[in-house]
Amino acid sequence: MTTTTLAVLVPLLPFLGAAAGLLLGRRIPGLVRPLAVLPTLTALVLAVLVAVRQGGDRPVDAATELTPTGSVPIELALHIDGFAALVAVLVGVVASCVQIYSTGYLRDDPRYPSYAALVSLFTSAMLLVVYSGDLMVLLVGWEIMGICSYFLVGHYWETPEARAASLKAFLVTKLGDVPFLIGLFALAADAGSFRVTTILATVADGGLDHPTLIALLLLAGVAGKSAQFPLHTWLPDAMAGPTPVSALIHAATMVAAGVYFVARLLPVFAASGAALVVLAVMAAVTMAGSALAALAQDDIKRVLAYSTIGQLGYMTGALAVGDRGAAVFHLLSHGAFKALLFLTAGVIIHAAGTNSLAAMSRMKGLRDRVPDAYWTMTVALLALAAIPPFSGFFSKEAVLGAAEHTATGHAASVPTAAGWIVLVAGLLTALLTAAYATRLWLLAFHGRGADAPDHGKQPLAMTAVLWVLAVPSLAFGTAVGVLPDWFDGRSLSPTLTTSVLGTGLAFGGALVTYGAWRHTTALAARVPMGAVAVSPDGDGGQVEAEAIASHAPAYGDVASAHDPADPGRLLLGPLHRHAAAGFRLDAVYAALFVRPVQAAARLVRFLDREVVETYVRGAGTAPRWLGTAVRRAQTGNVQTYLSALLAGTVVLAVAAVLVATAGA
């Protein structure tokens, strides 16, 4: 079987699994789990075969015209280079782990068949984006992911939080997709094709007439899809969906699509120095702001959501300094440890019965209840904090090294300002990342108070995949010497300066957070905390579903109360309140967009009801009144009719005489 055929089957198999799951899931319940897991696992195996055959050599290209357009053709095309092959393997690994994990996590959910089918469709759409060599076909996968995210984030649609989050995710990403679509058309108009290879050749020949405009339009769509400032506010709210969905969205699909798109078309963005500076500023604000927000969150999933936004900022920062190798390296590394973080968070939520870190900090022995989650989350948090020798250290240092390379003037085609912006923001974010990772670990696993509730042993399907993902989180950094052969050829080895600075700041952030936690814990011991009520639901099912769906604390007011043991409050000081609210960007958007749109809608409704409908009602009322008058004249009296006829004759005669006299 040829490499092209294998590549076509990779996105096709999950799509067929999704279709079969939707058609047969409720009729034959026994087929639901095999249809969810087997096609995705098979697609993973085929993606690995494609990567092995591609081997980092020349890209695999194939195309057939999809439909005649009369102008710019649309083709069903493949373009698989080294980093596309690796990203497809990442998508397959994470999607397979999520599907296996979900068989245990949602084993009692009546909507599991539709959920599993949507996850398969989501996976298929992302694989289509990764392998596509035509931008219009890529756009199809791009939009299917948006639709799938709407349904999956709103899986617990009974809760208002889930409904609002799904609608917000859909609208915010669509807001970015409008200029994105315009940018695609402008790019195709300049290049004369939607084919990726043709566009890159046109850029190399200097054939783009409007590179800055095109790049900025495309960046709007990337900001929406990859949750970059200022269109990032949908991602923390999307935590209202099931935890496995969060793992899939944050690690391998949806948010990774924007980064992948910029990496795929990086020469288009590099053709405009202004666009790279804009991208660098966007990445810097995203990195630092999301890290501060993560340090103030109480919901464990929202901490991880803001963490994802910050790590995506590192990736876009690497792209802003013109190094897609470092960006994709961090994308691959982050995909493994972030999927692990979310899946371990799901185990912890199931065991604790709440999302709240404040509640977990009042539970003693939670780590003994979930030893698999404890050890694997520790590995993932060390990777997130970029502590050597974990994978996050190597990939994050590759980004910082690329920024240093540009800032010192060694990248002639990239403005040095972009390098300095990314480097300074990246070092600051390294400090903050270690701080919030340490805070999460301490609050979740080193609580004091009543014993943690015992909801029983976690299903094997949930715990086994944690150890599978722990392997690349720990060891993927060893691939740093091999990866350059798969794309671009630039060295990804850490540089001495950024390694010392980044690692020093990471250890400093962790130590400061630990010291603050010791201080706040000592203070909290003097405050009566009250008893933590243990859920009467022995298996945690109902409490877990409510906590996951609505973020409502499962332990009443105690869980949502101010937590004096939280080191984040001490570290952030007066900034904590604003950081916890995401710096109130939603309030700003409500003032700038939501309320004006609502006011305009009220005005339109008033004009429609009071002005337009007045004419409509008048058009019907006037004939009705005339008909009433005529009806009243119809008395049935012959004498009245003759009198009216005589009067009319007299009036006409007098009028004729007057007209004749006037004419004489």
C-alpha positions as CSV (number, residue, x, y, z in Angstrom):
1,M,0.0,0.0,0.0
2,T,1.4,3.4,-1.0
3,T,2.2,6.2,1.4
4,T,-0.5,8.3,-0.2
5,T,-3.2,5.6,0.3
6,L,-2.2,5.2,4.0
7,A,-2.3,9.0,4.4
8,V,-5.9,9.1,3.0
9,L,-7.0,6.4,5.4
10,V,-5.6,8.2,8.5
11,P,-8.4,10.9,8.6
12,L,-10.9,8.7,6.9
13,L,-11.0,5.9,9.5
14,P,-12.1,8.1,12.4
15,F,-14.7,9.7,10.2
16,L,-16.2,6.4,9.3
17,G,-16.1,5.4,13.0
18,A,-18.0,8.6,13.8
19,A,-20.6,7.9,11.1
20,A,-21.1,4.3,12.2
21,G,-21.2,5.4,15.9
22,L,-24.0,7.9,15.2
23,L,-26.0,5.4,13.1
24,L,-25.5,2.3,15.2
25,G,-24.6,3.5,18.7
26,R,-28.1,3.5,20.2
27,R,-29.4,0.5,18.2
28,I,-26.4,-1.8,19.1
29,P,-24.9,-0.4,22.4
30,G,-22.2,-3.1,22.4
31,L,-20.6,-1.6,19.3
32,V,-20.2,1.9,20.8
33,R,-16.8,1.4,22.5
34,P,-15.2,-0.6,19.7
35,L,-16.4,2.0,17.1
36,A,-14.9,4.7,19.3
37,V,-11.5,3.1,20.0
38,L,-10.6,0.8,17.1
39,P,-10.8,3.3,14.2
40,T,-8.7,5.9,16.1
41,L,-6.1,3.3,17.2
42,T,-5.9,2.1,13.6
43,A,-5.5,5.6,12.4
44,L,-2.7,6.1,14.9
45,V,-0.9,3.0,13.6
46,L,-1.2,4.2,10.0
47,A,0.0,7.7,11.0
48,V,3.1,6.1,12.5
49,L,3.6,4.2,9.2
50,V,3.3,7.4,7.2
51,A,5.8,9.1,9.5
52,V,8.3,6.2,9.2
53,R,7.9,6.1,5.4
54,Q,8.2,9.9,5.1
55,G,11.2,9.8,7.4
56,G,11.9,13.5,7.3
57,D,12.8,13.4,3.7
58,R,11.1,15.1,0.8
59,P,7.4,15.9,1.4
60,V,4.8,13.5,0.2
61,D,2.6,15.4,-2.4
62,A,-0.5,14.2,-4.2
63,A,-3.5,16.1,-5.6
64,T,-6.6,15.6,-7.6
65,E,-9.0,18.4,-8.7
66,L,-12.0,18.4,-6.4
67,T,-14.3,20.5,-8.4
68,P,-13.9,23.0,-11.3
69,T,-14.3,26.6,-10.2
70,G,-13.6,28.5,-13.4
71,S,-10.8,30.5,-11.6
72,V,-8.7,29.4,-8.7
73,P,-9.0,25.5,-8.5
74,I,-9.9,23.6,-5.4
75,E,-8.0,20.3,-5.1
76,L,-8.1,17.4,-2.8
77,A,-4.4,17.5,-2.0
78,L,-1.9,16.0,0.4
79,H,1.3,17.8,1.6
80,I,3.0,15.7,4.3
81,D,6.4,16.9,5.4
82,G,8.3,15.9,8.5
83,F,6.5,18.0,11.0
84,A,3.1,17.2,9.5
85,A,3.8,13.5,10.0
86,L,4.9,14.1,13.6
87,V,1.8,16.2,14.4
88,A,-0.5,13.5,13.0
89,V,1.1,11.0,15.3
90,L,0.6,13.3,18.2
91,V,-3.1,13.7,17.3
92,G,-3.5,9.9,17.0
93,V,-1.8,9.2,20.4
94,V,-3.8,11.8,22.3
95,A,-7.1,10.9,20.6
96,S,-6.6,7.2,21.3
97,C,-5.8,7.9,24.9
98,V,-8.9,10.1,25.2
99,Q,-11.2,7.5,23.7
100,I,-9.9,4.7,25.9
101,Y,-10.0,7.0,29.0
102,S,-13.6,8.0,28.2
103,T,-14.8,4.4,28.2
104,G,-14.3,4.5,31.9
105,Y,-14.9,8.1,32.7
106,L,-18.3,8.3,30.9
107,R,-19.2,4.7,31.3
108,D,-22.6,5.5,32.9
109,D,-23.4,8.5,30.7
110,P,-26.5,7.9,28.5
111,R,-25.1,10.3,25.8
112,Y,-21.8,8.5,25.5
113,P,-22.6,7.1,21.9
114,S,-22.9,10.6,20.5
115,Y,-20.0,11.9,22.6
116,A,-17.7,9.2,21.2
117,A,-18.8,9.8,17.7
118,L,-18.1,13.5,18.0
119,V,-14.7,12.9,19.4
120,S,-13.9,10.7,16.4
121,L,-15.2,13.4,14.1
122,F,-13.1,15.9,15.9
123,T,-10.0,13.7,15.5
124,S,-10.7,13.2,11.8
125,A,-11.1,17.0,11.2
126,M,-7.8,17.7,12.9
127,L,-6.0,15.0,10.9
128,L,-7.5,16.5,7.7
129,V,-6.1,19.9,8.7
130,V,-2.7,18.3,9.3
131,Y,-2.4,16.4,6.0
132,S,-4.2,18.8,3.7
133,G,-2.2,20.4,0.9
134,D,-5.1,22.7,-0.2
135,L,-6.2,25.6,2.0
136,M,-9.9,25.3,1.2
137,V,-9.9,21.6,2.2
138,L,-8.0,22.6,5.3
139,L,-10.7,25.2,6.0
140,V,-13.3,22.3,6.0
141,G,-11.5,20.5,8.8
142,W,-11.0,23.9,10.6
143,E,-14.7,24.6,10.6
144,I,-15.7,21.0,11.5
145,M,-13.6,21.3,14.6
146,G,-15.5,24.4,15.6
147,I,-18.8,22.6,15.3
148,C,-17.6,19.6,17.2
149,S,-16.2,21.8,20.0
150,Y,-19.7,23.5,20.3
151,F,-21.4,20.1,20.9
152,L,-18.7,18.6,23.1
153,V,-18.2,21.6,25.3
154,G,-22.0,21.7,25.7
155,H,-22.2,18.0,26.5
156,Y,-23.7,18.7,29.9
157,W,-26.3,20.9,28.3
158,E,-28.6,20.7,31.3
159,T,-26.4,23.2,33.1
160,P,-26.4,26.9,32.1
161,E,-22.6,27.0,32.4
162,A,-22.2,24.4,29.7
163,R,-24.7,26.0,27.4
164,A,-23.1,29.4,27.8
165,A,-19.6,28.0,27.4
166,S,-20.4,26.2,24.1
167,L,-22.1,29.2,22.6
168,K,-19.2,31.5,23.7
169,A,-16.6,29.1,22.2
170,F,-18.5,29.0,18.9
171,L,-19.1,32.7,18.6
172,V,-15.6,33.8,19.6
173,T,-13.9,31.4,17.2
174,K,-16.3,32.4,14.4
175,L,-15.4,36.0,15.1
176,G,-11.8,35.2,14.2
177,D,-12.8,33.0,11.3
178,V,-14.4,35.8,9.3
179,P,-11.2,37.7,8.7
180,F,-9.4,34.4,8.4
181,L,-11.6,33.4,5.4
182,I,-11.0,36.8,3.8
183,G,-7.3,36.4,4.3
184,L,-7.4,32.9,2.6
185,F,-9.2,34.4,-0.4
186,A,-6.7,37.3,-0.6
187,L,-3.8,34.9,-0.4
188,A,-5.2,32.7,-3.1
189,A,-5.8,35.7,-5.3
190,D,-2.2,36.8,-5.0
191,A,-0.8,33.3,-5.5
192,G,-3.4,32.1,-8.0
193,S,-4.0,28.9,-6.1
194,F,-5.1,27.4,-2.8
195,R,-2.3,24.8,-2.9
196,V,0.2,25.1,-0.1
197,T,3.2,24.3,-2.3
198,T,2.2,26.9,-4.9
199,I,1.7,29.6,-2.3
200,L,5.1,28.9,-0.7
201,A,6.7,29.0,-4.1
202,T,5.0,32.4,-4.8
203,V,6.2,33.8,-1.5
204,A,9.7,32.6,-2.2
205,D,9.6,34.5,-5.6
206,G,8.3,37.6,-3.8
207,G,4.9,37.3,-5.6
208,L,2.7,38.4,-2.7
209,D,1.3,41.9,-3.3
210,H,-0.2,42.4,0.2
211,P,1.8,40.3,2.6
212,T,1.1,42.4,5.7
213,L,-2.7,42.6,5.2
214,I,-2.9,38.9,4.4
215,A,-0.8,38.0,7.5
216,L,-2.9,40.1,9.9
217,L,-6.2,38.8,8.5
218,L,-5.0,35.2,9.0
219,L,-3.7,36.0,12.5
220,A,-7.2,36.9,13.5
221,G,-8.4,33.4,12.8
222,V,-5.3,31.9,14.5
223,A,-6.0,34.1,17.6
224,G,-9.5,32.7,17.8
225,K,-8.7,29.1,17.2
226,S,-5.6,28.9,19.3
227,A,-7.0,31.1,22.1
228,Q,-4.5,33.9,21.8
229,F,-5.0,37.4,23.2
230,P,-7.4,39.1,22.7
231,L,-9.7,36.1,21.6
232,H,-8.6,33.7,24.3
233,T,-11.5,34.2,26.8
234,W,-13.5,31.2,25.4
235,L,-11.0,28.6,26.4
236,P,-11.2,28.8,30.3
237,D,-15.0,28.7,30.1
238,A,-14.8,25.6,27.8
239,M,-13.8,23.7,30.9
240,A,-17.6,23.1,31.5
241,G,-17.3,20.2,29.1
242,P,-16.1,16.7,30.1
243,T,-12.5,16.5,31.2
244,P,-11.4,14.1,28.3
245,V,-12.8,16.7,25.8
246,S,-10.6,19.3,27.5
247,A,-7.6,17.1,27.1
248,L,-8.3,16.6,23.4
249,I,-8.9,20.3,22.7
250,H,-5.9,21.5,24.7
251,A,-3.4,18.9,23.7
252,A,-3.9,17.9,20.1
253,T,-6.8,19.5,18.3
254,M,-8.6,22.9,18.0
255,V,-6.1,25.1,19.7
256,A,-3.1,23.3,18.1
257,A,-4.7,24.0,14.7
258,G,-3.9,27.7,14.7
259,V,-0.2,27.1,15.7
260,Y,0.1,24.4,13.0
261,F,-1.4,26.7,10.4
262,V,1.1,29.5,11.0
263,A,3.9,26.9,11.1
264,R,2.7,25.5,7.8
265,L,2.6,29.0,6.1
266,L,5.4,30.7,8.1
267,P,7.0,32.2,5.0
268,V,3.8,34.1,4.4
269,F,4.0,35.7,7.8
270,A,7.8,36.1,7.6
271,A,7.3,38.2,4.4
272,S,6.0,41.0,6.7
273,G,8.2,42.2,9.5
274,A,5.2,44.2,11.0
275,A,3.2,41.0,11.1
276,L,5.9,39.2,13.0
277,V,6.1,42.0,15.6
278,V,2.3,41.9,16.0
279,L,2.6,38.2,16.5
280,A,5.3,38.6,19.1
281,V,3.3,41.2,21.0
282,M,0.3,38.9,20.9
283,A,2.4,36.0,22.2
284,A,4.0,38.0,24.9
285,V,0.7,39.4,26.3
286,T,-0.8,35.9,26.1
287,M,2.1,34.3,27.9
288,A,2.4,36.6,30.8
289,G,-1.3,37.4,31.3
290,S,-2.4,33.8,31.2
291,A,0.3,32.8,33.7
292,L,-0.8,35.4,36.2
293,A,-4.5,34.3,35.7
294,A,-3.5,30.6,36.3
295,L,-1.9,31.6,39.6
296,A,-5.2,32.9,40.8
297,Q,-7.7,30.2,39.7
298,D,-9.4,27.9,42.2
299,D,-10.9,25.5,39.6
300,I,-8.2,22.9,38.8
301,K,-9.3,22.7,35.2
302,R,-9.2,26.5,34.8
303,V,-5.6,26.5,36.0
304,L,-4.8,24.1,33.3
305,A,-6.8,26.0,30.7
306,Y,-4.9,29.2,31.4
307,S,-1.7,27.1,31.3
308,T,-2.6,26.0,27.8
309,I,-3.1,29.5,26.7
310,G,0.4,30.4,28.0
311,Q,2.1,27.5,26.4
312,L,0.4,28.3,23.1
313,G,1.9,31.8,23.6
314,Y,5.4,30.1,23.7
315,M,4.6,28.4,20.4
316,T,3.4,31.6,18.7
317,G,6.4,33.3,20.1
318,A,8.7,30.9,18.4
319,L,6.9,31.4,15.2
320,A,7.2,35.2,15.7
321,V,11.0,34.8,15.7
322,G,10.9,32.7,12.6
323,D,11.6,29.3,14.1
324,R,8.9,26.8,13.3
325,G,11.1,23.9,14.5
326,A,11.1,25.2,18.1
327,A,7.3,25.9,17.8
328,V,6.4,22.4,16.6
329,F,8.8,20.8,19.1
330,H,7.0,22.6,21.9
331,L,3.6,21.7,20.3
332,L,4.6,18.0,20.4
333,S,6.0,18.1,23.9
334,H,3.1,20.1,25.2
335,G,0.6,17.8,23.7
336,A,1.8,14.9,25.7
337,F,2.1,16.5,29.1
338,K,-1.0,18.7,28.8
339,A,-3.1,15.7,27.8
340,L,-1.7,13.9,30.8
341,L,-2.5,16.9,33.1
342,F,-6.1,17.0,32.1
343,L,-6.6,13.3,32.3
344,T,-5.0,13.1,35.8
345,A,-7.2,16.1,36.7
346,G,-10.2,14.0,35.7
347,V,-9.1,11.2,38.1
348,I,-8.6,13.7,40.9
349,I,-12.0,15.3,40.3
350,H,-13.6,11.9,40.4
351,A,-11.9,11.0,43.6
352,A,-12.4,14.4,45.4
353,G,-15.9,15.1,44.1
354,T,-15.0,18.7,43.3
355,N,-13.0,20.8,40.9
356,S,-12.1,23.3,43.7
357,L,-8.4,23.4,44.8
358,A,-9.7,25.2,48.0
359,A,-11.7,22.1,48.8
360,M,-8.8,19.7,48.0
361,S,-6.5,21.7,50.2
362,R,-8.8,20.8,53.1
363,M,-8.6,17.0,52.3
364,K,-5.9,14.9,53.9
365,G,-4.6,11.9,52.0
366,L,-6.0,12.6,48.5
367,R,-2.7,11.5,46.9
368,D,-3.1,8.1,48.7
369,R,-6.5,7.7,47.1
370,V,-5.2,8.2,43.6
371,P,-1.5,7.2,43.5
372,D,-1.4,6.8,39.7
373,A,-2.7,10.3,39.2
374,Y,-0.3,11.7,41.9
375,W,2.8,10.3,40.3
376,T,1.9,11.0,36.7
377,M,0.6,14.5,37.4
378,T,3.9,15.2,39.2
379,V,5.8,14.2,36.1
380,A,3.5,16.3,33.9
381,L,3.8,19.4,36.2
382,L,7.6,19.0,36.2
383,A,7.5,19.0,32.4
384,L,5.2,22.0,32.4
385,A,7.5,23.9,34.7
386,A,10.4,23.1,32.3
387,I,12.5,21.3,34.9
388,P,15.3,19.2,33.4
389,P,15.4,16.5,32.2
390,F,11.7,16.5,31.5
391,S,10.4,17.1,28.0
392,G,9.1,20.6,28.6
393,F,12.6,21.8,29.5
394,F,14.0,21.0,26.1
395,S,11.1,22.3,24.1
396,K,10.7,25.5,26.1
397,E,14.4,26.1,26.0
398,A,14.3,25.7,22.2
399,V,11.8,28.5,22.1
400,L,13.8,30.8,24.4
401,G,17.0,29.9,22.4
402,A,15.3,30.9,19.2
403,A,14.2,34.2,20.7
404,E,17.7,34.9,22.0
405,H,19.1,34.1,18.5
406,T,16.8,36.7,17.0
407,A,17.3,39.3,19.8
408,T,21.0,39.2,19.3
409,G,20.6,40.0,15.6
410,H,21.5,36.5,14.1
411,A,18.2,36.2,12.3
412,A,18.4,38.8,9.5
413,S,14.9,38.4,8.2
414,V,13.2,38.9,11.6
415,P,13.1,42.2,13.5
416,T,15.2,42.1,16.6
417,A,12.3,43.7,18.5
418,A,10.3,40.5,18.1
419,G,13.1,38.5,19.6
420,W,13.4,40.7,22.7
421,I,9.7,40.8,23.2
422,V,9.4,37.0,23.1
423,L,12.6,36.5,25.2
424,V,11.6,38.8,28.1
425,A,8.0,37.5,28.2
426,G,9.2,33.9,27.9
427,L,11.6,34.2,30.9
428,L,8.9,36.0,33.0
429,T,6.4,33.3,32.1
430,A,8.9,30.5,33.0
431,L,8.9,32.0,36.6
432,L,5.1,32.2,36.8
433,T,4.6,28.8,35.2
434,A,6.7,27.1,37.9
435,A,4.8,29.1,40.5
436,Y,1.3,28.0,39.5
437,A,2.4,24.4,38.8
438,T,3.9,24.2,42.3
439,R,0.7,25.8,43.8
440,L,-1.5,23.3,42.0
441,W,0.6,20.3,43.2
442,L,0.7,21.5,46.8
443,L,-3.0,22.4,47.1
444,A,-4.2,19.2,45.4
445,F,-2.0,16.7,47.1
446,H,-0.9,18.1,50.4
447,G,-4.1,19.2,51.9
448,R,-4.8,19.2,55.7
449,G,-8.1,18.5,57.4
450,A,-10.6,15.7,57.1
451,D,-9.7,12.6,55.2
452,A,-10.4,12.6,51.5
453,P,-13.6,10.7,50.6
454,D,-13.1,7.2,49.3
455,H,-15.0,6.8,46.0
456,G,-13.4,3.5,45.2
457,K,-10.6,2.5,42.8
458,Q,-10.5,4.2,39.5
459,P,-11.2,2.2,36.3
460,L,-8.2,0.6,34.6
461,A,-9.1,2.4,31.4
462,M,-8.6,5.7,33.2
463,T,-5.3,5.0,35.0
464,A,-3.5,3.0,32.2
465,V,-3.4,5.8,29.7
466,L,-1.8,8.1,32.4
467,W,1.3,6.0,32.4
468,V,1.3,5.8,28.6
469,L,1.4,9.6,28.4
470,A,3.9,9.9,31.2
471,V,6.6,8.2,29.0
472,P,6.8,11.0,26.4
473,S,6.3,13.7,29.1
474,L,9.5,12.3,30.7
475,A,11.6,11.1,27.8
476,F,10.5,13.1,24.7
477,G,13.3,15.6,25.2
478,T,15.8,13.0,24.2
479,A,14.5,13.4,20.6
480,V,16.0,16.9,20.5
481,G,18.9,15.6,18.4
482,V,16.7,13.8,15.9
483,L,13.9,16.2,15.3
484,P,15.8,18.8,13.3
485,D,16.2,16.2,10.6
486,W,12.4,16.1,10.2
487,F,12.0,19.8,9.4
488,D,14.1,22.9,8.8
489,G,17.4,21.4,10.1
490,R,17.9,24.0,12.8
491,S,19.4,22.9,16.1
492,L,16.9,22.5,18.9
493,S,19.5,22.0,21.6
494,P,19.2,24.3,24.6
495,T,21.6,27.2,24.7
496,L,23.6,27.9,27.9
497,T,22.3,31.4,28.5
498,T,18.6,30.6,28.2
499,S,19.0,27.3,30.0
500,V,20.6,28.9,33.1
501,L,18.1,31.8,33.1
502,G,15.0,29.7,32.4
503,T,15.9,26.9,34.8
504,G,16.9,29.3,37.5
505,L,13.7,31.3,37.2
506,A,11.7,28.0,37.2
507,F,13.4,26.8,40.4
508,G,13.0,30.2,41.9
509,G,9.3,30.4,41.2
510,A,8.8,26.9,42.7
511,L,10.8,27.7,45.8
512,V,9.1,31.0,46.4
513,T,5.7,29.4,46.0
514,Y,6.6,26.6,48.4
515,G,7.8,29.2,50.9
516,A,4.5,31.1,50.5
517,W,2.5,27.9,50.9
518,R,4.4,27.1,54.2
519,H,3.6,30.6,55.4
520,T,-0.1,30.6,54.4
521,T,-0.6,27.0,55.7
522,A,0.8,28.0,59.1
523,L,-1.6,31.0,59.2
524,A,-4.5,28.8,58.1
525,A,-3.9,26.4,61.0
526,R,-4.8,29.1,63.4
527,V,-8.2,29.7,61.6
528,P,-11.1,27.4,62.4
529,M,-11.8,25.9,59.0
530,G,-15.0,23.9,59.9
531,A,-15.6,20.3,58.9
532,V,-15.6,19.2,55.3
533,A,-18.8,17.2,54.5
534,V,-18.1,14.0,52.8
535,S,-20.4,13.2,49.9
536,P,-23.0,10.5,50.8
537,D,-22.8,9.2,47.2
538,G,-20.4,6.4,47.7
539,D,-19.2,6.1,44.1
540,G,-19.1,9.9,43.5
541,G,-21.2,9.6,40.3
542,Q,-23.8,12.3,40.8
543,V,-21.5,14.6,42.7
544,E,-18.8,14.2,40.1
545,A,-21.2,14.9,37.2
546,E,-22.5,18.0,38.9
547,A,-19.0,19.2,39.8
548,I,-17.6,18.5,36.4
549,A,-20.5,20.1,34.5
550,S,-21.2,23.2,36.6
551,H,-18.0,23.8,38.6
552,A,-20.2,23.9,41.6
553,P,-18.3,22.9,44.7
554,A,-19.4,19.5,45.9
555,Y,-18.9,20.5,49.6
556,G,-21.0,23.6,49.9
557,D,-19.9,27.0,51.0
558,V,-16.7,25.6,52.6
559,A,-15.2,24.8,49.2
560,S,-16.0,28.2,47.7
561,A,-14.9,30.2,50.7
562,H,-11.6,32.2,50.9
563,D,-8.8,29.7,51.3
564,P,-6.2,31.2,53.7
565,A,-3.8,28.4,52.7
566,D,-3.7,29.5,49.1
567,P,-0.2,30.9,48.3
568,G,-1.5,32.5,45.1
569,R,-3.2,35.3,47.2
570,L,0.0,36.1,49.0
571,L,2.1,36.1,45.8
572,L,-0.2,38.2,43.7
573,G,-1.5,40.5,46.4
574,P,-4.0,43.1,45.2
575,L,-3.6,41.7,41.7
576,H,-5.2,38.4,42.7
577,R,-8.8,39.6,42.4
578,H,-8.3,40.9,38.9
579,A,-6.2,37.8,37.8
580,A,-8.9,35.5,39.1
581,A,-11.4,37.2,36.9
582,G,-9.2,36.9,33.8
583,F,-8.4,40.7,34.1
584,R,-12.1,41.3,33.4
585,L,-11.7,41.0,29.6
586,D,-15.2,39.6,29.4
587,A,-16.6,42.7,31.1
588,V,-14.6,44.8,28.6
589,Y,-16.0,42.9,25.7
590,A,-19.5,43.1,27.2
591,A,-19.2,46.9,27.3
592,L,-17.6,47.3,23.9
593,F,-19.6,44.7,21.9
594,V,-22.3,42.8,23.8
595,R,-24.3,45.7,25.2
596,P,-24.1,47.9,22.1
597,V,-25.3,44.9,20.0
598,Q,-28.1,44.3,22.5
599,A,-29.0,48.0,22.3
600,A,-29.0,47.9,18.5
601,A,-31.2,44.9,18.7
602,R,-33.7,46.6,21.0
603,L,-33.7,49.6,18.6
604,V,-34.4,47.4,15.6
605,R,-37.2,45.6,17.5
606,F,-38.7,49.0,18.4
607,L,-38.6,50.2,14.8
608,D,-40.0,46.9,13.5
609,R,-42.9,46.8,16.0
610,E,-43.7,50.5,16.3
611,V,-42.9,51.9,12.8
612,V,-42.8,49.2,10.2
613,E,-45.8,47.3,11.8
614,T,-47.7,50.5,12.0
615,Y,-47.7,50.8,8.2
616,V,-48.6,47.1,7.9
617,R,-51.5,47.4,10.4
618,G,-52.6,50.7,8.7
619,A,-52.7,48.9,5.3
620,G,-55.1,46.4,6.7
621,T,-57.1,48.9,8.9
622,A,-57.9,51.5,6.2
623,P,-59.8,49.0,3.9
624,R,-61.5,47.6,6.9
625,W,-62.8,51.0,8.0
626,L,-63.8,51.8,4.4
627,G,-65.6,48.5,4.2
628,T,-67.4,49.2,7.4
629,A,-68.6,52.6,6.0
630,V,-69.8,51.0,2.8
631,R,-71.5,48.2,4.7
632,R,-73.4,50.7,6.8
633,A,-74.6,52.5,3.6
634,Q,-76.2,49.3,2.4
635,T,-79.5,49.7,4.2
636,G,-81.7,47.7,1.8
637,N,-84.1,50.7,1.5
638,V,-84.9,51.4,-2.2
639,Q,-86.0,55.0,-1.5
640,T,-82.6,55.7,0.0
641,Y,-80.8,54.3,-3.0
642,L,-83.0,56.4,-5.4
643,S,-82.3,59.5,-3.3
644,A,-78.6,58.9,-3.4
645,L,-78.7,58.3,-7.1
646,L,-80.7,61.5,-7.7
647,A,-78.3,63.5,-5.4
648,G,-75.3,62.1,-7.3
649,T,-76.9,63.0,-10.7
650,V,-77.5,66.6,-9.5
651,V,-73.9,66.9,-8.2
652,L,-72.6,65.7,-11.6
653,A,-74.8,68.0,-13.5
654,V,-73.8,71.0,-11.4
655,A,-70.2,70.0,-11.9
656,A,-70.6,69.8,-15.7
657,V,-72.2,73.2,-15.8
658,L,-69.5,74.8,-13.7
659,V,-66.8,73.2,-16.0
660,A,-68.5,74.4,-19.1
661,T,-68.9,77.9,-17.7
662,A,-65.3,78.1,-16.7
663,G,-64.2,76.9,-20.2
664,A,-66.3,79.7,-21.9
